[in-house]
Amino acid sequence: MGTVRIIVDRAFAVRLSPFGHLIRLEVGAEWSGLPRNQQLASLCHELLHLSCRHPLRGADCAFLPLWGLACDLVVNQFMEIRDLPNSVSIRDFPGLGRDKSAEEYYRLLLPVYSQCIRGDCRLPTDEGDGGCPDNPTSGALGTMKAWLGKHPTGNHGTWPEFADLGSATLSVLDTNIHSLLQSSVLRTRQKGWGRLSTTFIEYLDQLLFRRPQVPWRRVLRMFGATSSSSYIRNTLARPSKRYGTSPGIRVQRRRNLVVAVDTSGSVNLATLIEFFSEIHSLWRRGAEIKILECDAAVINEYVYRGITP
């Protein structure tokens, strides 16, 4: 899929972690000790989380360990978990139902999880009711207690790092994952799709028609603010603070930017006005800007001097 991979000397097999505007696969010390079938299952599990963008969607969840469990319930329906170490299945939580989103599973399991972390883990049979058939989480307290015993802080140790990212970085990450998935789907669509679940195939089909939304103004401003360089020049306007002599020195910051503007027929006049409004804002903050007007090729290039063409 073109993901970034890194080997880490820590006690895990494989996991996802943020890496700038990309997501990388970390391979840990336990990887080499797994048989090949478990390696493939673990890799499939993490790539399914990546395909569903699960690490990015949990930023607003109060309990990230529970969010990880809800996401596992989703992706483990898309694969054979026989070879997946320490796997959790929807069969472990009878009554929740199949083919729900991670957000739905999180909402349904939240009362059970809250009850367990408060220490009130009485089983339904302890209360003498044997479970309520109208309650989808009836009988899940015992399973939740056992899961928390194995994973007290959750089983996705790097996912809190995604929750700490800024909204602009998350948006760019989401767009990069979307592009990665689109290219992967188009490349492999005729191979092996019969082994995928119907629900996952429908998700991938919808993905091809979803247009990513990037806060391009914010991304452009962030890039413009962090792309400056400093230089020193002599000046007679102020003496040297150290020696009291002239000329002194002045530290100045310089930003040289090249901005490619899409001027093809798919970009209307209102959008072009928005483009140049942002370019003008960068220019007013001291950036030297060279414009490349592009259609199928670069058709014009010039230095922007504060006058919109």
PELIN-V328210 format. One record per pair of residues at least 12 apart in sequence whose C-alpha atoms are under 10 Angstrom apart, sorted by the first residue. I is the first residue (numbers start at 1). GAP is how many residues later the second one is. D is the distance in whole Angstrom. If there is no record, write none. Layout:
BEGIN
i:I gap:GAP d:D
i:I gap:GAP d:D
END
This chain:
BEGIN
i:1 gap:46 d:9
i:1 gap:179 d:7
i:1 gap:180 d:8
i:1 gap:182 d:8
i:1 gap:183 d:6
i:1 gap:184 d:10
i:1 gap:186 d:10
i:2 gap:22 d:10
i:2 gap:178 d:8
i:2 gap:179 d:10
i:2 gap:181 d:10
i:2 gap:182 d:9
i:3 gap:19 d:8
i:3 gap:20 d:7
i:3 gap:21 d:6
i:3 gap:22 d:7
i:3 gap:44 d:10
i:3 gap:174 d:10
i:3 gap:177 d:9
i:4 gap:12 d:10
i:4 gap:13 d:10
i:4 gap:15 d:8
i:4 gap:18 d:8
i:4 gap:19 d:7
i:4 gap:20 d:5
i:4 gap:21 d:6
i:4 gap:22 d:9
i:5 gap:18 d:9
i:5 gap:19 d:6
i:5 gap:20 d:5
i:5 gap:21 d:6
i:5 gap:22 d:7
i:6 gap:18 d:7
i:6 gap:19 d:6
i:6 gap:20 d:5
i:6 gap:21 d:6
i:6 gap:22 d:9
i:7 gap:18 d:9
i:7 gap:19 d:6
i:7 gap:20 d:5
i:7 gap:21 d:6
i:7 gap:22 d:8
i:7 gap:24 d:10
i:8 gap:17 d:10
i:8 gap:18 d:6
i:8 gap:19 d:6
i:8 gap:20 d:5
i:8 gap:21 d:7
i:9 gap:17 d:10
i:9 gap:18 d:8
i:9 gap:19 d:6
i:9 gap:20 d:5
i:9 gap:21 d:9
i:10 gap:16 d:10
i:10 gap:17 d:9
i:10 gap:18 d:5
i:10 gap:19 d:5
i:10 gap:20 d:8
i:11 gap:16 d:10
i:11 gap:17 d:6
i:11 gap:18 d:6
i:11 gap:19 d:6
i:11 gap:20 d:9
i:12 gap:14 d:9
i:12 gap:15 d:8
i:12 gap:16 d:5
i:12 gap:17 d:6
i:12 gap:18 d:5
i:12 gap:19 d:7
i:12 gap:143 d:10
i:12 gap:145 d:10
i:13 gap:13 d:8
i:13 gap:14 d:6
i:13 gap:15 d:5
i:13 gap:16 d:6
i:13 gap:17 d:5
i:13 gap:18 d:4
i:13 gap:19 d:8
i:13 gap:20 d:9
i:13 gap:21 d:8
i:13 gap:25 d:10
i:13 gap:26 d:8
i:13 gap:29 d:8
i:13 gap:30 d:9
i:13 gap:72 d:10
i:14 gap:12 d:6
i:14 gap:13 d:5
i:14 gap:14 d:6
i:14 gap:15 d:9
i:14 gap:16 d:8
i:14 gap:17 d:7
i:14 gap:25 d:9
i:14 gap:28 d:7
i:14 gap:29 d:7
i:14 gap:31 d:10
i:14 gap:32 d:8
i:15 gap:12 d:7
i:15 gap:13 d:8
i:15 gap:27 d:9
i:15 gap:28 d:8
i:15 gap:30 d:9
i:15 gap:31 d:6
i:15 gap:32 d:9
i:15 gap:34 d:10
i:15 gap:140 d:10
i:15 gap:141 d:7
i:15 gap:142 d:8
i:15 gap:143 d:8
i:15 gap:144 d:9
i:16 gap:30 d:7
i:16 gap:31 d:9
i:16 gap:33 d:9
i:16 gap:34 d:8
i:16 gap:39 d:8
i:16 gap:140 d:8
i:16 gap:141 d:9
i:16 gap:142 d:7
i:16 gap:143 d:8
i:16 gap:146 d:10
i:17 gap:38 d:9
i:17 gap:139 d:10
i:17 gap:140 d:9
i:17 gap:141 d:6
i:17 gap:142 d:7
i:17 gap:143 d:9
i:17 gap:144 d:7
i:17 gap:145 d:8
i:18 gap:37 d:9
i:18 gap:38 d:10
i:18 gap:140 d:8
i:18 gap:141 d:9
i:18 gap:143 d:7
i:18 gap:144 d:6
i:18 gap:147 d:9
i:18 gap:152 d:10
i:18 gap:155 d:9
i:19 gap:143 d:10
i:19 gap:154 d:10
i:20 gap:145 d:10
i:20 gap:149 d:8
i:20 gap:152 d:10
i:20 gap:153 d:9
i:21 gap:147 d:10
i:21 gap:148 d:6
i:21 gap:149 d:8
i:21 gap:150 d:9
i:21 gap:151 d:6
i:21 gap:152 d:5
i:21 gap:153 d:9
i:21 gap:154 d:10
i:21 gap:155 d:8
i:21 gap:156 d:10
i:22 gap:147 d:9
i:22 gap:148 d:10
i:22 gap:150 d:9
i:22 gap:151 d:6
i:22 gap:152 d:9
i:22 gap:153 d:10
i:22 gap:154 d:7
i:22 gap:155 d:8
i:23 gap:27 d:8
i:23 gap:32 d:10
i:23 gap:139 d:10
i:23 gap:150 d:8
i:23 gap:151 d:10
i:23 gap:153 d:9
i:23 gap:154 d:8
i:24 gap:26 d:10
i:25 gap:18 d:9
i:25 gap:21 d:8
i:25 gap:22 d:9
i:25 gap:25 d:10
i:26 gap:132 d:10
i:27 gap:16 d:10
i:34 gap:51 d:9
i:35 gap:48 d:9
i:36 gap:47 d:9
i:37 gap:45 d:9
i:37 gap:46 d:6
i:37 gap:47 d:8
i:38 gap:43 d:9
i:38 gap:44 d:9
i:38 gap:45 d:5
i:38 gap:46 d:6
i:38 gap:47 d:7
i:39 gap:44 d:9
i:39 gap:45 d:8
i:39 gap:46 d:9
i:40 gap:43 d:8
i:40 gap:44 d:9
i:41 gap:38 d:8
i:41 gap:39 d:8
i:41 gap:40 d:7
i:41 gap:41 d:9
i:41 gap:42 d:6
i:41 gap:43 d:5
i:41 gap:44 d:8
i:42 gap:39 d:9
i:42 gap:41 d:8
i:42 gap:42 d:6
i:42 gap:43 d:8
i:42 gap:45 d:10
i:43 gap:41 d:9
i:44 gap:31 d:9
i:44 gap:32 d:10
i:44 gap:34 d:10
i:44 gap:35 d:8
i:44 gap:36 d:10
i:44 gap:37 d:10
i:44 gap:40 d:9
i:45 gap:27 d:8
i:45 gap:30 d:7
i:45 gap:31 d:7
i:45 gap:33 d:9
i:45 gap:34 d:8
i:45 gap:35 d:10
i:45 gap:36 d:9
i:45 gap:39 d:8
i:45 gap:42 d:10
i:46 gap:26 d:10
i:46 gap:29 d:9
i:46 gap:110 d:10
i:47 gap:28 d:9
i:48 gap:23 d:10
i:48 gap:24 d:10
i:48 gap:26 d:9
i:48 gap:27 d:6
i:48 gap:28 d:9
i:48 gap:30 d:8
i:48 gap:31 d:9
i:48 gap:152 d:10
i:49 gap:19 d:10
i:49 gap:22 d:7
i:49 gap:23 d:8
i:49 gap:25 d:9
i:49 gap:26 d:7
i:49 gap:27 d:10
i:50 gap:127 d:8
i:50 gap:128 d:10
i:50 gap:131 d:9
i:51 gap:24 d:10
i:51 gap:126 d:8
i:51 gap:127 d:8
i:51 gap:129 d:9
i:51 gap:130 d:7
i:51 gap:149 d:10
i:51 gap:152 d:10
i:51 gap:153 d:9
i:51 gap:156 d:10
i:52 gap:19 d:9
i:52 gap:22 d:9
i:52 gap:23 d:8
i:52 gap:49 d:10
i:52 gap:50 d:10
i:52 gap:125 d:9
i:52 gap:126 d:10
i:52 gap:129 d:10
i:52 gap:148 d:9
i:52 gap:151 d:9
i:52 gap:152 d:9
i:52 gap:155 d:10
i:53 gap:18 d:10
i:53 gap:120 d:9
i:53 gap:121 d:7
i:53 gap:124 d:8
i:53 gap:125 d:9
i:54 gap:13 d:9
i:54 gap:14 d:8
i:54 gap:16 d:10
i:54 gap:17 d:7
i:54 gap:18 d:9
i:54 gap:20 d:10
i:54 gap:21 d:10
i:54 gap:48 d:8
i:54 gap:49 d:10
i:54 gap:105 d:9
i:54 gap:108 d:10
i:55 gap:12 d:9
i:55 gap:13 d:8
i:55 gap:16 d:9
i:55 gap:101 d:9
i:55 gap:103 d:9
i:55 gap:104 d:6
i:55 gap:105 d:8
i:55 gap:106 d:9
i:55 gap:107 d:6
i:55 gap:108 d:8
i:55 gap:115 d:10
i:56 gap:103 d:8
i:56 gap:104 d:10
i:56 gap:105 d:10
i:56 gap:106 d:6
i:56 gap:107 d:7
i:56 gap:109 d:9
i:56 gap:114 d:7
i:56 gap:115 d:9
i:56 gap:117 d:8
i:56 gap:118 d:7
i:57 gap:14 d:10
i:57 gap:45 d:9
i:57 gap:46 d:9
i:57 gap:105 d:9
i:57 gap:106 d:8
i:57 gap:113 d:9
i:57 gap:117 d:10
i:58 gap:13 d:9
i:58 gap:44 d:9
i:58 gap:45 d:9
i:58 gap:101 d:8
i:58 gap:102 d:9
i:58 gap:104 d:8
i:58 gap:105 d:7
i:59 gap:100 d:9
i:59 gap:101 d:8
i:59 gap:102 d:10
i:59 gap:103 d:7
i:59 gap:104 d:4
i:59 gap:105 d:8
i:59 gap:106 d:9
i:59 gap:107 d:10
i:59 gap:108 d:10
i:59 gap:111 d:10
i:60 gap:103 d:8
i:61 gap:42 d:9
i:61 gap:45 d:9
i:61 gap:46 d:10
i:61 gap:102 d:9
i:62 gap:48 d:10
i:63 gap:43 d:9
i:63 gap:47 d:9
i:63 gap:50 d:9
i:63 gap:51 d:9
i:63 gap:90 d:10
i:63 gap:91 d:9
i:64 gap:42 d:10
i:64 gap:89 d:9
i:64 gap:90 d:7
i:64 gap:91 d:10
i:64 gap:92 d:9
i:64 gap:93 d:10
i:64 gap:95 d:8
i:64 gap:96 d:7
i:64 gap:99 d:9
i:65 gap:48 d:10
i:65 gap:83 d:9
i:65 gap:86 d:8
i:65 gap:87 d:8
i:65 gap:88 d:6
i:65 gap:89 d:4
i:65 gap:90 d:7
i:65 gap:91 d:7
i:65 gap:92 d:9
i:65 gap:94 d:9
i:65 gap:95 d:9
i:66 gap:39 d:9
i:66 gap:40 d:7
i:66 gap:41 d:10
i:66 gap:43 d:8
i:66 gap:44 d:8
i:66 gap:47 d:7
i:66 gap:48 d:10
i:66 gap:78 d:10
i:66 gap:82 d:10
i:66 gap:87 d:9
i:66 gap:88 d:7
i:66 gap:89 d:10
i:67 gap:35 d:7
i:67 gap:36 d:8
i:67 gap:38 d:9
i:67 gap:39 d:6
i:67 gap:40 d:9
i:67 gap:42 d:10
i:67 gap:43 d:9
i:67 gap:87 d:9
i:67 gap:89 d:10
i:67 gap:92 d:10
i:68 gap:34 d:9
i:68 gap:38 d:9
i:68 gap:86 d:7
i:68 gap:87 d:7
i:68 gap:88 d:6
i:68 gap:89 d:10
i:68 gap:91 d:8
i:69 gap:19 d:8
i:69 gap:20 d:10
i:69 gap:33 d:9
i:69 gap:36 d:9
i:69 gap:37 d:8
i:69 gap:40 d:9
i:69 gap:75 d:10
i:69 gap:78 d:9
i:69 gap:82 d:10
i:69 gap:85 d:7
i:69 gap:86 d:8
i:69 gap:87 d:9
i:70 gap:18 d:10
i:70 gap:20 d:10
i:70 gap:30 d:10
i:70 gap:31 d:8
i:70 gap:32 d:5
i:70 gap:33 d:7
i:70 gap:34 d:8
i:70 gap:35 d:5
i:70 gap:36 d:5
i:70 gap:37 d:9
i:70 gap:38 d:9
i:70 gap:39 d:8
i:70 gap:40 d:10
i:71 gap:30 d:8
i:71 gap:31 d:5
i:71 gap:32 d:8
i:71 gap:34 d:8
i:71 gap:35 d:8
i:72 gap:15 d:8
i:72 gap:16 d:7
i:72 gap:17 d:8
i:72 gap:18 d:9
i:72 gap:30 d:8
i:72 gap:33 d:10
i:72 gap:83 d:10
i:72 gap:84 d:10
i:73 gap:14 d:9
i:73 gap:15 d:7
i:73 gap:16 d:6
i:73 gap:17 d:6
i:73 gap:18 d:9
i:73 gap:19 d:9
i:73 gap:20 d:9
i:73 gap:23 d:10
i:73 gap:25 d:9
i:73 gap:26 d:9
i:73 gap:27 d:9
i:73 gap:28 d:9
i:73 gap:29 d:8
i:73 gap:32 d:8
i:73 gap:33 d:10
i:74 gap:15 d:9
i:74 gap:16 d:8
i:74 gap:24 d:8
i:74 gap:25 d:7
i:74 gap:26 d:7
i:74 gap:27 d:7
i:74 gap:28 d:6
i:74 gap:29 d:10
i:74 gap:31 d:8
i:75 gap:14 d:9
i:75 gap:24 d:10
i:75 gap:26 d:10
i:75 gap:27 d:9
i:75 gap:125 d:9
i:76 gap:12 d:8
i:76 gap:13 d:6
i:76 gap:14 d:8
i:77 gap:12 d:7
i:77 gap:13 d:7
i:77 gap:14 d:10
i:77 gap:21 d:8
i:77 gap:22 d:8
i:77 gap:120 d:8
i:77 gap:122 d:9
i:77 gap:123 d:9
i:78 gap:21 d:10
i:78 gap:117 d:10
i:78 gap:118 d:7
i:78 gap:119 d:6
i:78 gap:120 d:9
i:78 gap:121 d:8
i:78 gap:122 d:7
i:78 gap:123 d:10
i:79 gap:116 d:9
i:79 gap:117 d:8
i:79 gap:118 d:8
i:79 gap:121 d:10
i:86 gap:61 d:10
i:86 gap:64 d:9
i:86 gap:65 d:10
i:86 gap:69 d:10
i:88 gap:55 d:10
i:88 gap:59 d:8
i:90 gap:15 d:10
i:92 gap:47 d:10
i:92 gap:48 d:8
i:92 gap:50 d:10
i:92 gap:51 d:7
i:92 gap:52 d:9
i:92 gap:55 d:10
i:93 gap:16 d:9
i:93 gap:43 d:9
i:93 gap:44 d:7
i:93 gap:45 d:9
i:93 gap:46 d:8
i:93 gap:47 d:6
i:93 gap:48 d:9
i:93 gap:49 d:10
i:93 gap:50 d:7
i:93 gap:51 d:9
i:94 gap:42 d:7
i:94 gap:43 d:7
i:94 gap:44 d:8
i:94 gap:45 d:8
i:94 gap:46 d:7
i:94 gap:49 d:10
i:95 gap:38 d:8
i:95 gap:39 d:9
i:95 gap:40 d:7
i:95 gap:41 d:4
i:95 gap:42 d:6
i:95 gap:43 d:7
i:95 gap:44 d:9
i:95 gap:45 d:9
i:96 gap:12 d:8
i:96 gap:13 d:9
i:96 gap:39 d:9
i:96 gap:40 d:5
i:96 gap:41 d:6
i:96 gap:42 d:9
i:96 gap:44 d:9
i:97 gap:39 d:8
i:99 gap:100 d:7
i:99 gap:101 d:9
i:100 gap:99 d:10
i:105 gap:32 d:10
i:108 gap:27 d:10
i:108 gap:28 d:8
i:108 gap:29 d:7
i:109 gap:27 d:9
i:109 gap:28 d:7
i:109 gap:31 d:8
i:109 gap:32 d:9
i:109 gap:35 d:9
i:110 gap:27 d:10
i:111 gap:26 d:9
i:111 gap:30 d:10
i:112 gap:25 d:7
i:112 gap:26 d:9
i:112 gap:27 d:10
i:112 gap:28 d:7
i:112 gap:29 d:6
i:112 gap:30 d:10
i:112 gap:31 d:10
i:112 gap:32 d:7
i:112 gap:33 d:9
i:113 gap:27 d:9
i:113 gap:28 d:8
i:113 gap:31 d:7
i:113 gap:32 d:8
i:113 gap:35 d:9
i:115 gap:26 d:8
i:115 gap:29 d:10
i:115 gap:30 d:10
i:116 gap:25 d:7
i:116 gap:26 d:9
i:116 gap:28 d:7
i:116 gap:29 d:6
i:116 gap:32 d:8
i:117 gap:27 d:10
i:117 gap:28 d:9
i:117 gap:31 d:9
i:117 gap:35 d:9
i:119 gap:26 d:10
i:120 gap:21 d:10
i:120 gap:25 d:10
i:121 gap:20 d:6
i:121 gap:21 d:7
i:121 gap:23 d:9
i:121 gap:24 d:7
i:122 gap:19 d:7
i:122 gap:20 d:8
i:122 gap:23 d:9
i:123 gap:15 d:9
i:123 gap:16 d:7
i:123 gap:17 d:8
i:123 gap:18 d:6
i:123 gap:19 d:6
i:123 gap:20 d:10
i:123 gap:22 d:9
i:124 gap:14 d:7
i:124 gap:15 d:6
i:124 gap:16 d:9
i:124 gap:17 d:7
i:124 gap:18 d:8
i:125 gap:14 d:8
i:125 gap:17 d:10
i:167 gap:48 d:9
i:167 gap:51 d:10
i:168 gap:46 d:8
i:168 gap:47 d:7
i:168 gap:48 d:9
i:168 gap:49 d:10
i:168 gap:50 d:7
i:168 gap:51 d:7
i:168 gap:54 d:9
i:169 gap:45 d:10
i:169 gap:46 d:10
i:169 gap:49 d:10
i:169 gap:50 d:8
i:170 gap:44 d:10
i:171 gap:41 d:9
i:171 gap:42 d:8
i:171 gap:43 d:6
i:171 gap:44 d:7
i:171 gap:45 d:10
i:171 gap:48 d:9
i:172 gap:40 d:9
i:172 gap:41 d:9
i:172 gap:42 d:6
i:172 gap:43 d:8
i:172 gap:44 d:9
i:172 gap:47 d:8
i:173 gap:41 d:10
i:174 gap:38 d:8
i:174 gap:39 d:9
i:174 gap:40 d:9
i:175 gap:36 d:9
i:175 gap:37 d:6
i:175 gap:38 d:7
i:175 gap:39 d:7
i:176 gap:36 d:9
i:176 gap:38 d:10
i:177 gap:35 d:10
i:178 gap:29 d:8
i:178 gap:30 d:9
i:178 gap:32 d:9
i:178 gap:33 d:9
i:178 gap:34 d:7
i:179 gap:28 d:10
i:179 gap:29 d:9
i:179 gap:32 d:10
i:179 gap:33 d:9
i:181 gap:23 d:8
i:181 gap:26 d:8
i:181 gap:27 d:9
i:182 gap:22 d:8
i:182 gap:23 d:10
i:182 gap:25 d:7
i:182 gap:26 d:6
i:182 gap:27 d:9
i:182 gap:28 d:10
i:183 gap:25 d:9
i:185 gap:16 d:10
i:185 gap:19 d:7
i:185 gap:20 d:9
i:185 gap:22 d:9
i:185 gap:23 d:8
i:186 gap:22 d:9
i:189 gap:12 d:10
i:189 gap:15 d:10
i:216 gap:59 d:10
i:216 gap:62 d:10
i:217 gap:57 d:9
i:217 gap:58 d:9
i:217 gap:60 d:10
i:217 gap:61 d:7
i:217 gap:62 d:10
i:218 gap:60 d:10
i:220 gap:39 d:10
i:220 gap:58 d:8
i:220 gap:59 d:9
i:220 gap:62 d:9
i:221 gap:57 d:8
i:221 gap:58 d:9
i:221 gap:60 d:9
i:221 gap:61 d:7
i:223 gap:34 d:10
i:224 gap:31 d:8
i:224 gap:32 d:9
i:224 gap:33 d:8
i:224 gap:55 d:10
i:224 gap:58 d:7
i:224 gap:59 d:10
i:224 gap:61 d:9
i:224 gap:63 d:8
i:225 gap:30 d:9
i:225 gap:57 d:9
i:225 gap:60 d:9
i:225 gap:62 d:9
i:226 gap:29 d:9
i:227 gap:27 d:9
i:227 gap:28 d:6
i:227 gap:29 d:8
i:227 gap:30 d:8
i:227 gap:60 d:10
i:228 gap:25 d:6
i:228 gap:26 d:5
i:228 gap:27 d:4
i:228 gap:28 d:7
i:228 gap:29 d:9
i:228 gap:58 d:10
i:228 gap:59 d:8
i:229 gap:23 d:9
i:229 gap:24 d:6
i:229 gap:25 d:5
i:229 gap:26 d:6
i:229 gap:27 d:9
i:230 gap:21 d:7
i:230 gap:22 d:6
i:230 gap:23 d:4
i:230 gap:24 d:6
i:230 gap:25 d:9
i:231 gap:19 d:8
i:231 gap:20 d:6
i:231 gap:21 d:6
i:231 gap:22 d:6
i:231 gap:23 d:8
i:232 gap:17 d:7
i:232 gap:18 d:6
i:232 gap:19 d:5
i:232 gap:20 d:6
i:232 gap:21 d:9
i:233 gap:14 d:10
i:233 gap:15 d:9
i:233 gap:16 d:6
i:233 gap:17 d:6
i:233 gap:18 d:7
i:233 gap:19 d:8
i:234 gap:12 d:9
i:234 gap:13 d:6
i:234 gap:14 d:6
i:234 gap:15 d:4
i:234 gap:16 d:6
i:234 gap:17 d:9
i:235 gap:12 d:5
i:235 gap:13 d:5
i:235 gap:14 d:6
i:235 gap:15 d:7
i:236 gap:12 d:6
i:236 gap:13 d:8
i:236 gap:14 d:10
i:237 gap:12 d:9
i:237 gap:13 d:9
i:238 gap:12 d:8
i:253 gap:33 d:9
i:253 gap:34 d:9
i:254 gap:32 d:7
i:254 gap:33 d:7
i:254 gap:34 d:8
i:255 gap:27 d:10
i:255 gap:28 d:9
i:255 gap:30 d:9
i:255 gap:31 d:7
i:255 gap:32 d:5
i:255 gap:33 d:6
i:255 gap:34 d:8
i:256 gap:27 d:10
i:256 gap:30 d:9
i:256 gap:31 d:6
i:256 gap:32 d:5
i:256 gap:33 d:6
i:256 gap:34 d:8
i:257 gap:22 d:10
i:257 gap:25 d:9
i:257 gap:26 d:9
i:257 gap:30 d:7
i:257 gap:31 d:6
i:257 gap:32 d:5
i:257 gap:33 d:6
i:257 gap:34 d:9
i:258 gap:30 d:8
i:258 gap:31 d:6
i:258 gap:32 d:5
i:258 gap:33 d:6
i:258 gap:34 d:7
i:258 gap:43 d:10
i:258 gap:44 d:10
i:258 gap:45 d:9
i:258 gap:46 d:10
i:259 gap:16 d:10
i:259 gap:20 d:8
i:259 gap:30 d:7
i:259 gap:31 d:6
i:259 gap:32 d:5
i:259 gap:33 d:6
i:259 gap:34 d:9
i:259 gap:42 d:10
i:259 gap:45 d:10
i:260 gap:30 d:9
i:260 gap:31 d:6
i:260 gap:32 d:5
i:260 gap:33 d:6
i:260 gap:34 d:7
i:260 gap:38 d:9
i:260 gap:41 d:9
i:261 gap:14 d:8
i:261 gap:15 d:9
i:261 gap:18 d:10
i:261 gap:30 d:7
i:261 gap:31 d:6
i:261 gap:32 d:5
i:261 gap:33 d:6
i:261 gap:34 d:9
i:261 gap:37 d:9
i:262 gap:13 d:9
i:262 gap:30 d:9
i:262 gap:31 d:6
i:262 gap:32 d:5
i:262 gap:33 d:6
i:262 gap:34 d:9
i:262 gap:35 d:10
i:262 gap:36 d:9
i:263 gap:29 d:10
i:263 gap:30 d:6
i:263 gap:31 d:6
i:263 gap:32 d:6
i:263 gap:33 d:9
i:263 gap:35 d:10
i:263 gap:36 d:9
i:264 gap:29 d:9
i:264 gap:30 d:7
i:264 gap:31 d:5
i:264 gap:32 d:8
i:264 gap:33 d:10
i:265 gap:30 d:8
i:266 gap:29 d:10
i:273 gap:35 d:9
i:273 gap:36 d:10
i:276 gap:28 d:10
i:276 gap:30 d:10
i:276 gap:31 d:9
i:276 gap:32 d:7
i:276 gap:33 d:9
i:277 gap:31 d:9
i:279 gap:12 d:9
i:279 gap:25 d:9
i:279 gap:27 d:9
i:279 gap:29 d:9
i:280 gap:24 d:8
i:280 gap:25 d:9
i:280 gap:26 d:6
i:280 gap:27 d:8
i:280 gap:28 d:8
i:281 gap:25 d:9
i:283 gap:21 d:8
i:283 gap:22 d:8
i:283 gap:23 d:7
i:284 gap:21 d:10
i:284 gap:22 d:8
i:287 gap:17 d:10
i:288 gap:15 d:8
i:288 gap:16 d:8
i:288 gap:17 d:8
i:289 gap:13 d:9
i:289 gap:14 d:6
i:289 gap:15 d:6
i:289 gap:16 d:8
i:289 gap:17 d:10
i:290 gap:12 d:6
i:290 gap:13 d:4
i:290 gap:14 d:6
i:290 gap:15 d:9
i:291 gap:12 d:6
i:291 gap:13 d:6
END
